[in-house]
Amino acid sequence: MDTPGKTIKCKAAVAWAVGKPLSIEEVEVAPPKAHEVRVKVIATGICGTDDHVLTGSFPKVNYPVIPGHEGAGIVESIGEGVTCMKPGDKVIPLCLPQCGECASCLKPNTNCCLKTHLLEPQNLMPDKTSRFTCQGKLVHHFLWISTFSEYTVMPDSTVVKIDDGAPLDKVCLFGCGFSTGYGAALNTAQVTPGSSCAVFGLGGVGLSVVMGCKAAGASQIIGIDINKDKFVTAKELGATECLNPLDYKKPIQEVLVEMTDHGVDYAFEVVGCLDTLTAALASCHMGCGVCVMVGVPPLGSRLSFDPMLLFTGRTLKGSFIGGWKMKDSVPQLVSSYMEGKFKPDILITHTLPFSKISEGFDLLHAGKSIRIVLVF
């Protein structure tokens, strides 16, 4: 099909307003402009952040919008000035840009590109226009990538070429979930061999943290979740034991302090709950424990805890998409996957056609899935 330079009509899942279910619509996707890439999405994961978009708990989103940010696909066409890829290349869209020019991109110790949505909304393309229309109405982008559309347009700073042999229905997880959790352990916490770790929340991201802790050589990895169905997978991926806080009469942080040497060396909060974050911090060794915030807290929430939790030496850190500089790191992660160094495939519990996206969200809400991949 001769599509370069032309508007493409395709299927996409549109969130028309806060609190409304996704609606599969026919949308028009305009050609890419300068330094933009149009991608045919082959597969996309469902992430909790996409659900936050539907409930209105993700900041700075404009509606109607096409969510989705954990995809993989093939370049359909490129705009003027794009030199990093060509039509036919396999790619992963990046929910965190790497512009290569801002103060953060030029620093070796941060991945927080100043083009991130958290600083300047990515509801429209950099020229403040949209490439999506539906029923004659403008539809907004999400994080510039909107992978819940069969075709999508994004700046070339938010997409990266990957190994030609990579299975797109598996490596789509590298766009967010796996990279976020795995990197939180390796990059942000810098887990050391022989250390003890506690992972609060055993969804797709939390289980990726477990894999990262194991890869780093941790000797004790404690998974914590109120859904015991996730314990088998957690242990398969490296958890040495799993705890359900509902099984104990005392706070889970007290249980962890008692079962370790006065607290774990590293704790990871992967739920996005402030009470859980405080418990994770309190579960750390009081003199040298490191607590990493991985989960996204509710919109507008404020953290409040006893400052004495930090006074004696605990550290509280945030981890943004695993600390990876995405354009540099994602191709390397995919190559390592192709070499068999890790197997995030086990996180994929359901693969569904895109038409069943609502069923995928139902499975997410019911806690019956780890990661759901939709294929076009």
SERO-4910 file (N, C-alpha, C, O; in steps of 0.05 Angstrom, whole numbers):
BEGIN
 pado doro    nc1    nc2    nc3   cac1   cac2   cac3    cc1    cc2    cc3    oc1    oc2    oc3
  Met    A     17    -24      0      0      0      0     18     25      0     36     27     16
  Asp    A     12     43    -18     28     68    -21     17     89     -1     -1    104     -8
  Thr    A     29     90     23     19    108     43     36    132     50     26    152     60
  Pro    A     63    132     45     79    154     53     69    181     41     62    182     18
  Gly    A     68    201     58     58    227     50     28    230     49     18    252     44
  Lys    A     13    209     56    -16    210     55    -27    205     83    -14    194    101
  Thr    A    -51    215     87    -65    209    112    -75    180    112    -85    170     92
  Ile    A    -71    167    135    -79    139    138   -103    137    156   -104    150    177
  Lys    A   -123    121    148   -145    115    165   -141     88    178   -133     69    164
  Cys    A   -145     86    204   -139     61    219   -156     60    244   -170     79    251
  Lys    A   -153     38    258   -167     35    284   -150     45    307   -126     41    307
  Ala    A   -163     57    326   -150     67    350   -169     67    373   -194     68    369
  Ala    A   -159     65    398   -176     66    422   -175     95    432   -153    104    440
  Val    A   -197    108    433   -199    136    441   -212    138    468   -233    126    473
  Ala    A   -200    154    486   -212    161    511   -224    189    507   -210    209    505
  Trp    A   -251    190    504   -264    215    498   -265    234    521   -265    259    518
  Ala    A   -266    223    546   -268    240    570   -260    224    594   -260    199    593
  Val    A   -254    237    616   -248    224    641   -271    207    650   -294    215    649
  Gly    A   -265    182    658   -286    164    668   -301    149    647   -318    133    653
  Lys    A   -295    155    621   -309    141    600   -292    117    590   -267    120    589
  Pro    A   -304     95    583   -288     72    574   -276     78    546   -286     96    532
  Leu    A   -255     65    540   -243     68    513   -262     60    492   -277     41    495
  Ser    A   -261     75    470   -279     69    447   -261     64    422   -246     81    415
  Ile    A   -265     41    410   -249     36    385   -262     51    362   -286     47    356
  Glu    A   -247     68    350   -257     86    329   -239     84    304   -216     75    306
  Glu    A   -250     94    282   -233     98    259   -222    127    261   -237    146    263
  Val    A   -195    129    260   -182    155    263   -166    160    237   -159    142    222
  Glu    A   -161    186    234   -143    194    211   -116    201    224   -115    217    243
  Val    A    -95    191    212    -68    196    222    -52    210    200    -47    199    179
  Ala    A    -46    235    204    -32    252    184     -3    243    180      8    230    198
  Pro    A      9    250    158     37    242    153     56    257    173     48    278    184
  Pro    A     79    246    177     98    259    195    110    284    183    114    286    159
  Lys    A    114    304    200    128    329    191    158    326    197    167    304    203
  Ala    A    172    348    195    201    347    199    208    336    226    196    343    246
  His    A    228    318    227    237    305    251    215    289    265    215    287    290
  Glu    A    197    278    249    176    260    260    176    234    245    186    231    222
  Val    A    165    214    258    165    186    247    136    175    250    124    178    271
  Arg    A    126    163    228    100    149    230    106    119    232    120    108    215
  Val    A     94    107    252     99     79    258     74     62    256     53     71    266
  Lys    A     76     39    244     54     19    245     58      3    270     78    -12    272
  Val    A     41      6    289     43     -9    315     35    -38    310     13    -43    300
  Ile    A     52    -56    319     46    -85    316     35    -96    342     17   -113    342
  Ala    A     46    -87    364     38    -97    391     41    -75    411     59    -58    409
  Thr    A     24    -76    431     25    -56    453     16    -68    479     -4    -82    479
  Gly    A     30    -62    500     22    -72    527      1    -53    540     -1    -30    532
  Ile    A    -13    -64    559    -31    -48    576    -17    -44    602    -10    -63    616
  Cys    A    -13    -19    609      1    -11    633    -18      3    652    -38     15    643
  Gly    A    -12      2    678    -29     16    698    -31     45    692    -51     58    699
  Thr    A    -10     57    680    -11     85    674    -32     91    653    -45    113    655
  Asp    A    -37     73    635    -59     77    616    -86     78    630   -104     93    622
  Asp    A    -89     62    651   -113     62    666   -116     89    681   -138     99    684
  His    A    -93    100    690    -94    126    704   -104    148    685   -118    166    693
  Val    A    -98    145    659   -108    164    639   -139    163    638   -152    183    636
  Leu    A   -150    139    639   -179    135    637   -193    146    662   -215    156    660
  Thr    A   -180    144    685   -193    153    710   -187    183    716   -197    194    735
  Gly    A   -169    195    700   -162    223    704   -142    227    726   -138    250    735
  Ser    A   -127    206    734   -108    209    755    -79    212    745    -60    211    760
  Phe    A    -76    215    718    -50    221    707    -49    250    700    -68    260    687
  Pro    A    -28    264    707    -28    294    704    -26    304    676    -14    291    658
  Lys    A    -38    327    671    -34    343    647    -44    330    621    -34    337    600
  Val    A    -62    312    623    -73    299    599    -97    315    589   -114    323    604
  Asn    A    -99    319    563   -122    332    550   -138    310    535   -127    291    524
  Tyr    A   -164    314    535   -183    295    522   -197    309    499   -201    333    499
  Pro    A   -205    293    479   -201    264    475   -172    258    470   -157    275    460
  Val    A   -164    234    477   -136    226    475   -134    196    467   -152    180    474
  Ile    A   -113    189    453   -107    161    448    -85    153    467    -62    161    463
  Pro    A    -91    137    487    -70    128    506    -51    107    494    -50    104    469
  Gly    A    -37     93    511    -18     73    502     10     83    501     15    104    489
  His    A     29     69    513     57     79    514     77     56    516    101     61    521
  Glu    A     68     31    511     86      8    514     84     -9    489     73    -31    489
  Gly    A     94      2    467     89    -11    441    115    -18    426    137    -12    435
  Ala    A    110    -31    404    132    -37    385    120    -39    358     97    -48    355
  Gly    A    135    -31    337    124    -31    311    145    -28    289    169    -32    294
  Ile    A    136    -19    266    153    -17    242    149     11    230    126     20    227
  Val    A    171     24    223    170     51    212    155     49    185    163     34    167
  Glu    A    134     65    182    119     67    157    131     89    139    134     85    115
  Ser    A    137    112    151    148    135    136    162    154    156    157    153    180
  Ile    A    179    171    145    194    190    161    191    218    149    187    221    126
  Gly    A    194    237    167    193    265    158    221    275    151    241    262    155
  Glu    A    221    299    141    247    312    133    265    314    157    257    321    179
  Gly    A    291    308    153    311    311    173    315    287    191    333    287    208
  Val    A    299    266    188    302    242    205    324    225    193    323    216    170
  Thr    A    345    220    209    368    204    200    373    179    216    390    163    209
  Cys    A    359    176    238    365    154    257    350    128    249    355    107    262
  Met    A    332    129    230    318    105    222    306    110    194    306    132    183
  Lys    A    296     88    183    284     89    156    259     71    155    256     54    172
  Pro    A    242     75    134    219     58    132    227     28    132    246     20    119
  Gly    A    211     12    146    217    -16    148    232    -24    173    232    -48    180
  Asp    A    244     -5    187    259    -12    211    239    -19    234    218     -8    237
  Lys    A    247    -39    250    233    -45    274    241    -25    296    264    -18    299
  Val    A    221    -15    310    226      6    330    210      2    355    190    -13    356
  Ile    A    218     15    376    203     18    401    199     47    407    218     62    409
  Pro    A    174     56    409    168     83    418    177     87    447    176     68    463
  Leu    A    185    111    454    196    116    480    178    136    495    173    158    486
  Cys    A    167    127    518    150    145    534    166    167    548    155    186    558
  Leu    A    192    164    549    210    185    559    229    193    537    245    176    529
  Pro    A    228    217    527    246    225    505    275    225    513    282    225    537
  Gln    A    292    225    493    321    231    497    328    250    474    336    241    453
  Cys    A    325    276    479    329    296    458    359    299    452    366    307    429
  Gly    A    376    293    471    405    295    467    416    323    469    440    327    464
  Glu    A    399    342    475    408    370    475    403    385    501    418    404    507
  Cys    A    384    376    517    377    391    541    397    386    564    415    369    561
  Ala    A    394    401    585    413    400    608    414    372    620    435    364    630
  Ser    A    391    358    620    391    331    632    404    311    613    419    294    621
  Cys    A    397    312    587    408    293    568    439    296    567    452    276    561
  Leu    A    449    319    572    478    323    571    492    315    596    517    314    597
  Lys    A    477    309    617    489    299    642    489    268    642    470    256    633
  Pro    A    511    256    650    513    227    650    497    213    672    492    189    670
  Asn    A    489    228    692    477    215    716    446    219    718    435    215    739
  Thr    A    433    227    696    404    228    696    393    222    669    406    226    648
  Asn    A    368    211    669    354    205    644    330    223    640    315    220    621
  Cys    A    326    243    658    302    259    659    303    281    638    307    305    645
  Cys    A    300    274    613    300    293    591    280    315    597    258    310    606
  Leu    A    288    340    592    270    362    599    247    365    580    230    383    583
  Lys    A    245    347    560    221    346    543    199    328    555    178    324    542
  Thr    A    204    317    578    185    298    590    158    311    595    156    335    600
  His    A    137    295    593    110    304    598    106    317    626     90    335    629
  Leu    A    122    308    645    119    318    673    127    348    674    119    362    693
  Leu    A    143    357    655    151    385    655    135    401    635    126    423    640
  Glu    A    132    390    611    117    404    590     99    383    576    109    364    564
  Pro    A     73    386    578     54    366    568     60    357    539     67    374    522
  Gln    A     57    331    534     62    320    508     35    312    495     33    291    482
  Asn    A     15    329    499    -12    324    488    -13    331    458    -30    321    444
  Leu    A      4    348    449      7    356    421     35    352    413     53    351    430
  Met    A     40    351    387     67    348    377     83    374    383     71    394    391
  Pro    A    109    374    381    125    397    388    116    423    375    121    445    385
  Asp    A    104    421    351     94    445    337     67    454    347     54    471    335
  Lys    A     57    440    368     31    447    381      7    440    363    -14    453    366
  Thr    A     10    420    346    -12    410    330    -14    380    335      5    367    345
  Ser    A    -37    368    327    -41    339    329    -40    326    302    -46    338    282
  Arg    A    -31    301    302    -32    285    277    -57    267    276    -61    253    256
  Phe    A    -74    268    297    -97    251    299   -123    268    296   -126    289    308
  Thr    A   -142    257    281   -169    268    281   -188    244    281   -182    222    271
  Cys    A   -212    249    291   -233    228    292   -260    242    292   -265    260    308
  Gln    A   -277    234    274   -304    246    271   -302    276    268   -319    291    277
  Gly    A   -281    285    254   -278    313    249   -266    329    272   -264    353    271
  Lys    A   -259    315    294   -249    328    318   -219    322    322   -210    300    316
  Leu    A   -205    342    333   -177    337    340   -176    317    363   -191    319    382
  Val    A   -157    298    362   -152    279    383   -123    283    392   -105    285    376
  His    A   -120    284    419    -93    289    430    -76    264    430    -85    242    431
  His    A    -50    269    431    -30    249    434    -26    243    464    -34    259    481
  Phe    A    -15    220    471     -7    214    498     23    208    499     33    190    485
  Leu    A     37    224    514     67    222    516     80    222    489    102    211    486
  Trp    A     67    235    470     76    237    442     76    211    426     83    211    403
  Ile    A     68    189    438     71    163    424     44    148    419     42    136    398
  Ser    A     25    149    437     -2    139    432     -2    112    418    -10    110    394
  Thr    A      6     91    432      9     65    419    -17     49    417    -17     27    407
  Phe    A    -40     60    427    -66     47    424    -78     55    397   -102     58    395
  Ser    A    -61     59    377    -70     65    350    -53     48    331    -29     45    334
  Glu    A    -66     38    310    -52     21    291    -29     36    277     -8     24    271
  Tyr    A    -33     61    273    -12     79    263    -10    103    282    -30    113    291
  Thr    A     14    112    287     18    134    305     43    150    295     60    140    282
  Val    A     43    176    302     64    193    294     78    204    319     64    211    339
  Met    A    104    206    319    119    215    342    144    230    334    154    225    311
  Pro    A    155    247    351    181    259    345    203    238    344    201    217    357
  Asp    A    224    243    329    245    223    327    261    221    353    278    203    355
  Ser    A    257    239    372    270    237    398    256    216    416    266    210    437
  Thr    A    233    206    407    217    188    424    213    161    411    193    147    416
  Val    A    232    153    394    230    126    381    258    117    375    276    133    368
  Val    A    263     91    377    290     81    372    289     55    357    271     38    361
  Lys    A    308     52    339    310     27    323    321      5    340    338      9    357
  Ile    A    310    -20    335    320    -43    351    327    -65    331    325    -63    307
  Asp    A    337    -87    343    345   -111    328    323   -120    308    300   -123    316
  Asp    A    331   -125    284    312   -133    263    298   -160    270    276   -165    260
  Gly    A    311   -176    286    300   -202    292    283   -203    317    272   -224    324
  Ala    A    280   -180    330    265   -179    355    235   -185    352    223   -174    333
  Pro    A    223   -202    368    194   -207    367    179   -184    379    181   -179    403
  Leu    A    165   -169    363    153   -144    372    131   -148    394    127   -131    410
  Asp    A    118   -172    393     98   -177    414    110   -184    441     95   -188    460
  Lys    A    136   -186    442    150   -190    468    165   -166    476    164   -157    499
  Val    A    180   -154    458    198   -132    466    183   -105    469    195    -86    477
  Cys    A    157   -105    463    142    -81    469    144    -73    499    141    -50    506
  Leu    A    148    -93    516    150    -88    545    175    -71    552    176    -59    573
  Phe    A    194    -69    533    217    -53    539    212    -23    537    228     -7    544
  Gly    A    188    -17    526    181     11    524    174     24    551    174     48    553
  Cys    A    167      7    570    160     18    597    164     -3    619    184     -2    634
  Gly    A    146    -23    621    144    -40    644    169    -54    652    179    -50    675
  Phe    A    181    -70    634    205    -85    642    228    -66    647    242    -69    667
  Ser    A    232    -47    630    255    -28    633    253    -13    659    273     -9    673
  Thr    A    228     -4    666    224     11    690    232     -4    715    247      6    732
  Gly    A    223    -29    717    229    -45    741    257    -55    742    271    -53    763
  Tyr    A    267    -66    720    294    -77    719    314    -55    724    334    -59    739
  Gly    A    310    -32    712    329    -10    716    328      2    744    348     12    754
  Ala    A    305      1    757    303     11    785    322     -3    803    334      9    821
  Ala    A    325    -29    798    344    -45    815    373    -40    807    390    -37    824
  Leu    A    378    -41    780    406    -39    771    417    -10    771    439     -6    779
  Asn    A    401      9    762    410     36    758    405     54    782    423     68    792
  Thr    A    380     54    792    373     73    813    383     63    840    398     78    854
  Ala    A    376     39    848    385     29    874    413     19    873    428     21    893
  Gln    A    422      9    850    448     -3    847    452    -25    868    471    -25    884
  Val    A    433    -44    867    433    -67    886    460    -81    884    471    -85    863
  Thr    A    471    -88    908    497   -101    910    495   -131    914    475   -140    926
  Pro    A    514   -146    906    514   -175    911    512   -182    941    525   -169    957
  Gly    A    496   -202    947    493   -210    975    474   -194    991    470   -199   1015
  Ser    A    461   -174    980    443   -156    995    415   -167    998    408   -188    985
  Ser    A    399   -154   1014    371   -161   1018    354   -140   1006    359   -116   1008
  Cys    A    332   -149    993    313   -131    979    285   -138    986    278   -161    990
  Ala    A    268   -117    987    239   -121    990    225   -107    967    231    -83    961
  Val    A    207   -121    953    193   -109    931    163   -108    937    150   -129    939
  Phe    A    153    -84    941    125    -80    948    108    -77    922    109    -56    909
  Gly    A     93    -98    915     77    -97    891     89   -115    870    112   -110    860
  Leu    A     75   -137    863     86   -157    844     70   -158    818     65   -179    808
  Gly    A     64   -134    807     54   -133    780     77   -135    761     99   -143    768
  Gly    A     72   -127    736     93   -130    715    118   -114    722    140   -124    718
  Val    A    115    -90    732    138    -74    739    152    -85    764    177    -87    765
  Gly    A    137    -92    784    149   -104    809    164   -129    803    185   -134    815
  Leu    A    153   -147    786    167   -171    780    192   -166    764    211   -181    765
  Ser    A    192   -144    748    216   -136    734    237   -126    754    261   -130    750
  Val    A    228   -114    776    247   -106    797    260   -132    809    284   -133    814
  Val    A    243   -152    813    253   -177    824    275   -188    806    296   -197    815
  Met    A    270   -187    779    290   -197    760    316   -181    762    338   -191    760
  Gly    A    313   -154    766    336   -137    768    352   -143    793    377   -143    792
  Cys    A    338   -147    815    352   -154    840    367   -180    838    390   -182    848
  Lys    A    355   -199    825    368   -225    821    393   -222    803    414   -233    809
  Ala    A    390   -207    782    412   -202    763    436   -188    777    459   -193    771
  Ala    A    429   -171    797    450   -157    812    463   -174    833    483   -165    845
  Gly    A    452   -197    839    464   -215    858    454   -214    886    467   -223    905
  Ala    A    430   -202    890    418   -201    917    413   -229    927    405   -247    912
  Ser    A    419   -234    953    416   -260    964    388   -265    976    380   -288    979
  Gln    A    374   -243    983    348   -246    995    329   -226    981    334   -201    981
  Ile    A    309   -236    967    290   -219    953    262   -226    963    252   -248    957
  Ile    A    250   -208    977    224   -212    989    202   -198    973    202   -173    972
  Gly    A    184   -213    962    162   -201    947    138   -197    966    131   -214    982
  Ile    A    125   -174    963    102   -167    980     78   -160    963     80   -142    946
  Asp    A     55   -173    967     31   -167    952      7   -179    967     10   -199    980
  Ile    A    -16   -167    963    -40   -178    976    -53   -198    957    -73   -211    965
  Asn    A    -42   -202    933    -53   -222    914    -33   -245    914    -12   -244    900
  Lys    A    -40   -266    928    -22   -290    930    -18   -304    903      0   -320    900
  Asp    A    -36   -299    885    -34   -313    859     -8   -305    844      1   -319    826
  Lys    A      4   -283    852     29   -274    839     54   -286    851     76   -281    841
  Phe    A     51   -300    873     75   -310    887     90   -331    871    115   -332    872
  Val    A     76   -348    857     90   -369    842    108   -357    821    131   -365    818
  Thr    A     98   -338    806    115   -324    786    138   -309    798    160   -310    788
  Ala    A    132   -296    821    154   -281    834    177   -299    842    200   -292    839
  Lys    A    170   -323    853    191   -341    861    206   -353    837    230   -358    838
  Glu    A    191   -357    815    204   -367    791    224   -347    780    244   -355    768
  Leu    A    219   -321    785    236   -300    774    259   -292    793    276   -277    786
  Gly    A    258   -303    818    280   -298    836    273   -291    864    291   -289    881
  Ala    A    248   -286    871    241   -280    898    247   -304    916    240   -327    909
  Thr    A    260   -299    938    266   -321    957    243   -327    976    242   -349    986
  Glu    A    226   -308    980    202   -312    996    182   -290    989    189   -269    979
  Cys    A    156   -296    995    135   -276    989    117   -273   1013    111   -293   1027
  Leu    A    108   -249   1018     91   -243   1041     66   -229   1033     66   -212   1015
  Asn    A     44   -236   1046     19   -222   1043     14   -206   1069     10   -218   1090
  Pro    A     14   -179   1068     11   -163   1092    -15   -169   1107    -16   -165   1131
  Leu    A    -35   -180   1093    -60   -187   1107    -58   -211   1125    -76   -216   1141
  Asp    A    -36   -226   1122    -32   -249   1139    -19   -242   1166    -16   -260   1183
  Tyr    A    -13   -217   1171      1   -209   1196    -15   -189   1212    -29   -172   1200
  Lys    A    -13   -191   1238    -27   -172   1255    -11   -146   1259    -22   -126   1268
  Lys    A     14   -147   1253     31   -123   1256     37   -112   1229     35   -126   1209
  Pro    A     45    -87   1228     52    -74   1202     74    -90   1188     92   -100   1200
  Ile    A     72    -91   1161     90   -108   1146    119    -98   1149    138   -114   1147
  Gln    A    123    -72   1153    151    -62   1157    163    -74   1182    188    -79   1182
  Glu    A    147    -78   1202    158    -91   1227    165   -120   1222    185   -130   1232
  Val    A    149   -133   1206    155   -161   1199    181   -163   1184    198   -180   1190
  Leu    A    186   -144   1165    210   -144   1149    235   -138   1166    256   -151   1162
  Val    A    232   -119   1184    255   -112   1201    263   -136   1219    286   -141   1224
  Glu    A    243   -151   1228    248   -174   1245    260   -197   1230    277   -212   1241
  Met    A    253   -201   1205    262   -224   1190    289   -219   1175    300   -237   1162
  Thr    A    298   -194   1177    324   -187   1165    343   -176   1186    335   -175   1209
  Asp    A    366   -167   1178    385   -156   1197    378   -127   1202    392   -108   1192
  His    A    357   -122   1218    348    -95   1225    338    -80   1201    339    -55   1201
  Gly    A    328    -94   1181    317    -80   1158    331    -88   1132    354    -97   1133
  Val    A    317    -86   1110    329    -94   1084    348    -72   1074    347    -49   1082
  Asp    A    366    -81   1057    385    -61   1045    371    -44   1025    378    -20   1022
  Tyr    A    352    -56   1010    338    -41    989    309    -48    990    301    -71    992
  Ala    A    292    -28    988    263    -32    986    252    -17    962    261      6    956
  Phe    A    233    -29    948    222    -16    924    192    -15    927    179    -35    932
  Glu    A    181      9    924    152     13    924    142     14    895    149     33    881
  Val    A    126     -6    887    118     -8    859     87     -9    857     76    -20    838
  Val    A     74      2    877     45      3    878     34     30    870     13     32    857
  Gly    A     48     51    879     38     78    875     20     87    897      1    103    893
  Cys    A     24     76    921      8     82    945     26     95    966     47     85    972
  Leu    A     18    118    977     35    132    996     39    116   1022     61    117   1033
  Asp    A     18    103   1032     22     86   1056     42     64   1051     58     58   1069
  Thr    A     41     52   1027     60     31   1021     88     42   1018    107     29   1026
  Leu    A     90     67   1008    117     79   1006    129     84   1033    152     79   1038
  Thr    A    112     94   1052    122     98   1079    131     71   1092    151     70   1106
  Ala    A    115     50   1087    122     24   1098    148     14   1086    164      2   1099
  Ala    A    151     18   1060    176     10   1046    200     24   1058    221     12   1063
  Leu    A    197     50   1062    219     65   1074    226     55   1102    249     52   1110
  Ala    A    205     50   1118    209     41   1146    220     13   1147    232      5   1167
  Ser    A    217     -3   1125    228    -30   1125    258    -31   1119    270    -52   1123
  Cys    A    269     -9   1111    297     -8   1105    315     -6   1130    306      3   1151
  His    A    339    -16   1128    358    -14   1150    361     15   1158    364     32   1140
  Met    A    358     20   1183    357     48   1192    382     64   1187    381     89   1186
  Gly    A    405     51   1184    429     66   1180    439     69   1151    453     87   1144
  Cys    A    430     50   1134    440     51   1107    421     41   1085    429     38   1062
  Gly    A    396     36   1093    377     25   1074    369     46   1053    368     70   1058
  Val    A    363     36   1029    355     53   1006    327     45    997    322     22    991
  Cys    A    309     64    997    281     59    988    278     74    961    284     97    958
  Val    A    268     59    941    264     70    915    234     71    908    220     51    909
  Met    A    225     95    901    197     99    892    196     94    862    207    109    846
  Val    A    181     73    855    178     65    827    149     70    818    145     80    796
  Gly    A    130     64    835    102     68    828     94     97    827    106    114    841
  Val    A     75    104    811     66    132    808     43    137    828     22    124    826
  Pro    A     46    155    846     25    161    866      2    175    854      4    186    832
  Pro    A    -21    175    867    -45    188    857    -40    218    852    -25    231    866
  Leu    A    -54    228    831    -51    257    824    -59    275    848    -80    271    860
  Gly    A    -41    294    854    -46    313    875    -39    304    903    -43    319    922
  Ser    A    -29    280    906    -23    269    933      2    282    944     19    293    929
  Arg    A      5    282    970     27    294    984     38    274   1004     23    262   1019
  Leu    A     64    271   1004     77    251   1022     82    263   1049     91    286   1052
  Ser    A     75    248   1070     79    257   1098     88    233   1114     74    213   1116
  Phe    A    111    236   1127    121    215   1144    140    227   1165    148    250   1163
  Asp    A    146    211   1185    164    220   1207    192    224   1195    204    205   1185
  Pro    A    203    249   1196    230    253   1185    252    238   1198    274    235   1187
  Met    A    246    227   1222    266    211   1235    272    185   1220    293    172   1224
  Leu    A    254    177   1202    260    154   1185    285    159   1167    298    140   1159
  Leu    A    291    184   1162    314    191   1146    338    199   1162    361    197   1153
  Phe    A    334    208   1186    355    221   1202    379    203   1207    402    213   1207
  Thr    A    374    177   1211    396    160   1218    410    148   1193    429    132   1196
  Gly    A    401    154   1169    416    145   1146    401    132   1124    413    126   1103
  Arg    A    375    128   1127    360    117   1105    360    137   1082    362    161   1086
  Thr    A    357    127   1057    355    143   1033    329    137   1018    322    114   1015
  Leu    A    315    158   1010    292    155    993    298    167    966    305    190    963
  Lys    A    294    150    945    301    159    918    277    154    899    261    136    904
  Gly    A    276    169    878    256    164    857    270    151    833    293    156    828
  Ser    A    255    135    819    266    122    795    247    127    772    224    119    772
  Phe    A    257    141    752    240    149    729    247    131    705    269    133    693
  Ile    A    228    113    698    232     94    676    259     79    679    274     75    660
  Gly    A    264     72    704    288     55    709    315     68    707    335     55    708
  Gly    A    314     95    704    340    109    703    355    106    676    377    115    674
  Trp    A    342     94    656    355     90    630    354    115    613    333    128    612
  Lys    A    375    122    600    374    140    577    363    124    554    377    107    543
  Met    A    338    129    547    323    109    532    334    103    504    336     80    496
  Lys    A    341    124    489    351    118    462    377    103    462    383     87    444
  Asp    A    393    108    483    419     94    485    415     65    495    428     47    486
  Ser    A    396     62    514    394     37    529    375     16    518    381     -8    519
  Val    A    352     25    507    332      5    498    343    -14    477    338    -38    479
  Pro    A    357     -5    456    368    -24    437    387    -44    450    388    -67    442
  Gln    A    403    -35    470    421    -53    483    405    -74    500    413    -97    501
  Leu    A    384    -65    513    367    -83    528    355   -104    510    354   -128    517
  Val    A    345    -96    487    333   -115    468    354   -134    458    349   -158    456
  Ser    A    378   -125    452    400   -143    444    406   -163    465    411   -187    459
  Ser    A    407   -154    490    412   -173    513    390   -193    515    395   -217    521
  Tyr    A    365   -185    510    343   -204    510    346   -225    488    342   -248    492
  Met    A    355   -215    465    359   -234    442    381   -254    448    381   -276    437
  Glu    A    400   -246    465    421   -264    473    414   -282    496    429   -299    505
  Gly    A    389   -279    506    379   -297    527    388   -289    555    387   -306    573
  Lys    A    396   -264    559    406   -256    586    384   -252    606    388   -254    630
  Phe    A    360   -247    597    336   -246    614    312   -253    597    312   -251    573
  Lys    A    290   -261    611    266   -270    597    241   -257    608    227   -269    624
  Pro    A    236   -232    600    212   -219    610    186   -231    598    164   -223    606
  Asp    A    189   -250    579    165   -262    567    146   -273    587    122   -273    583
  Ile    A    157   -282    610    141   -295    630    121   -275    642    101   -283    654
  Leu    A    126   -249    639    108   -229    649     82   -227    633     62   -218    643
  Ile    A     83   -237    608     60   -235    590     41   -258    596     46   -281    588
  Thr    A     19   -253    609      0   -274    616    -22   -276    596    -36   -296    594
  His    A    -27   -254    581    -48   -254    561    -39   -239    536    -28   -218    538
  Thr    A    -45   -251    513    -41   -238    487    -68   -237    473    -80   -258    468
  Leu    A    -78   -213    468   -105   -210    457   -105   -193    432    -87   -177    428
  Pro    A   -124   -198    414   -127   -179    391   -134   -151    402   -147   -149    422
  Phe    A   -126   -131    387   -131   -104    396   -161    -99    400   -169    -82    417
  Ser    A   -178   -112    385   -207   -108    388   -217   -116    416   -239   -107    424
  Lys    A   -202   -131    431   -210   -139    458   -196   -123    479   -191   -133    501
  Ile    A   -190    -98    473   -176    -81    492   -191    -77    518   -180    -76    540
  Ser    A   -218    -75    516   -234    -72    540   -232    -97    558   -231    -95    583
  Glu    A   -231   -121    546   -227   -145    561   -200   -145    575   -198   -154    598
  Gly    A   -180   -134    562   -154   -131    575   -154   -114    599   -142   -120    620
  Phe    A   -169    -92    598   -171    -74    622   -187    -87    644   -181    -83    668
  Asp    A   -207   -103    637   -222   -118    657   -204   -138    672   -205   -141    696
  Leu    A   -186   -151    657   -167   -170    670   -148   -155    688   -141   -165    710
  Leu    A   -139   -131    680   -122   -115    696   -136   -107    722   -124   -110    744
  His    A   -160    -98    721   -175    -89    744   -180   -113    763   -181   -109    788
  Ala    A   -184   -136    752   -191   -160    769   -166   -172    781   -168   -191    797
  Gly    A   -142   -163    774   -118   -174    784   -112   -202    773    -98   -217    786
  Lys    A   -122   -208    749   -119   -234    738    -97   -235    716    -94   -255    702
  Ser    A    -82   -214    714    -61   -213    694    -36   -201    706    -37   -187    727
  Ile    A    -14   -206    693     11   -191    700     15   -170    678     15   -146    684
  Arg    A     20   -179    653     21   -160    631      4   -171    608      6   -194    601
  Ile    A    -12   -153    597    -29   -160    574    -17   -146    549    -11   -122    550
  Val    A    -14   -162    528     -4   -150    503    -26   -152    482    -39   -173    478
  Leu    A    -31   -130    469    -51   -128    448    -37   -128    421    -16   -114    418
  Val    A    -47   -143    402    -34   -145    376    -55   -136    355    -78   -143    356
  Phe    A    -45   -120    336    -62   -110    314    -64   -130    292    -77   -125    271
***
